[in-house]
Amino acid sequence: MHVLMIVPEARTRKDKRQAIRSLTDKIKHRFNVSCHLLGHGDHPGRQRIILTTAGGDMASVKQAFETVRAFLQSYD
């Protein structure tokens, strides 16, 4: 799953790293997925993230990603 995170309150890369780290830690602990940062993220307010997981069948993998997607959409 590919996600583009936008952190509007991030003015520096450090601000962005703190916000992204907090979010990816929550995702990793709440769901059975791995988070990988994609690219250097030169823009302080944006970061691309790749989420990966494994499962016994495609339906369980899709369900896991749908659960993560719902969490991200409701995240403030």
Sine and cosine of phi, psi and omega as CSV:
sin_phi,cos_phi,sin_psi,cos_psi,sin_omega,cos_omega
0.00,0.00,0.73,-0.68,-0.01,-1.00
-0.96,-0.30,0.77,-0.64,-0.03,-1.00
-0.76,-0.65,0.70,-0.71,0.15,-0.99
-0.96,-0.30,0.93,-0.37,0.00,-1.00
-1.00,-0.04,0.74,-0.67,0.07,-1.00
-0.91,-0.42,0.83,-0.55,-0.03,-1.00
-0.90,-0.43,1.00,0.00,-0.12,-0.99
-0.90,0.44,-0.48,0.88,-0.02,-1.00
-0.99,0.12,-0.07,1.00,0.00,-1.00
-0.98,0.20,0.87,-0.49,0.03,-1.00
-0.98,-0.18,-0.39,0.92,-0.01,-1.00
-0.77,-0.64,0.20,-0.98,0.06,-1.00
-0.90,0.43,-0.54,0.84,0.03,-1.00
-0.90,0.44,-0.69,0.73,0.07,-1.00
-0.85,0.53,-0.71,0.70,-0.01,-1.00
-0.89,0.45,-0.72,0.69,-0.01,-1.00
-0.85,0.53,-0.67,0.74,-0.01,-1.00
-0.90,0.44,-0.70,0.72,-0.01,-1.00
-0.93,0.38,-0.70,0.72,-0.01,-1.00
-0.92,0.40,-0.65,0.76,0.01,-1.00
-0.88,0.47,-0.68,0.73,0.03,-1.00
-0.87,0.49,-0.72,0.69,-0.02,-1.00
-0.92,0.40,-0.73,0.68,-0.03,-1.00
-0.91,0.40,-0.56,0.83,0.08,-1.00
-0.89,0.46,-0.68,0.73,0.04,-1.00
-0.89,0.46,-0.69,0.72,-0.01,-1.00
-0.89,0.45,-0.72,0.69,-0.04,-1.00
-0.89,0.45,-0.61,0.79,-0.04,-1.00
-0.99,0.14,-0.49,0.87,-0.04,-1.00
-1.00,0.09,-0.55,0.84,-0.05,-1.00
-0.83,-0.56,0.33,-0.94,-0.02,-1.00
-1.00,-0.02,0.92,0.40,0.00,-1.00
-0.71,-0.70,0.35,-0.94,0.11,-0.99
-0.96,-0.29,0.56,-0.83,0.01,-1.00
-0.89,-0.45,0.74,-0.67,0.01,-1.00
-0.76,-0.65,0.80,-0.60,0.05,-1.00
-0.98,0.21,0.70,-0.71,-0.06,-1.00
-0.94,-0.34,0.84,-0.54,0.01,-1.00
0.98,0.20,0.08,-1.00,-0.04,-1.00
-0.99,0.11,-0.35,0.94,0.00,-1.00
0.90,0.44,0.85,0.52,-0.05,-1.00
-0.89,0.46,-0.51,0.86,0.02,-1.00
-0.97,0.23,0.81,-0.59,-0.08,-1.00
-0.90,0.43,-0.34,0.94,-0.07,-1.00
-0.97,-0.23,0.07,1.00,-0.07,-1.00
-0.70,-0.71,0.59,-0.81,0.08,-1.00
-0.49,-0.87,0.75,-0.66,0.09,-1.00
-1.00,0.02,0.70,-0.72,-0.01,-1.00
-0.76,-0.65,0.67,-0.74,0.11,-0.99
-0.94,-0.33,0.78,-0.63,0.06,-1.00
-0.95,-0.30,0.72,-0.69,0.02,-1.00
-0.77,-0.63,0.47,-0.88,0.08,-1.00
-0.40,-0.92,0.15,-0.99,0.04,-1.00
-0.74,-0.67,0.38,-0.92,0.01,-1.00
-0.32,-0.95,0.22,-0.98,-0.01,-1.00
-0.94,0.33,-0.45,0.89,0.04,-1.00
-0.50,-0.87,0.24,-0.97,-0.07,-1.00
-0.91,0.42,-0.52,0.85,-0.01,-1.00
-0.89,0.45,-0.65,0.76,-0.01,-1.00
-0.94,0.34,-0.57,0.82,0.05,-1.00
-0.92,0.39,-0.71,0.70,0.03,-1.00
-0.88,0.47,-0.65,0.76,0.01,-1.00
-0.90,0.44,-0.65,0.76,0.02,-1.00
-0.88,0.48,-0.70,0.72,-0.01,-1.00
-0.93,0.36,-0.58,0.82,0.05,-1.00
-0.91,0.42,-0.60,0.80,0.04,-1.00
-0.91,0.42,-0.69,0.73,0.04,-1.00
-0.90,0.43,-0.68,0.74,0.00,-1.00
-0.86,0.51,-0.69,0.72,0.02,-1.00
-0.89,0.45,-0.64,0.77,0.04,-1.00
-0.89,0.46,-0.71,0.70,-0.03,-1.00
-0.91,0.42,-0.60,0.80,0.00,-1.00
-0.93,0.36,-0.47,0.88,-0.01,-1.00
-1.00,-0.07,-0.08,1.00,-0.07,-1.00
-0.97,0.25,0.74,-0.68,0.05,-1.00
-0.89,-0.46,0.00,0.00,0.00,0.00
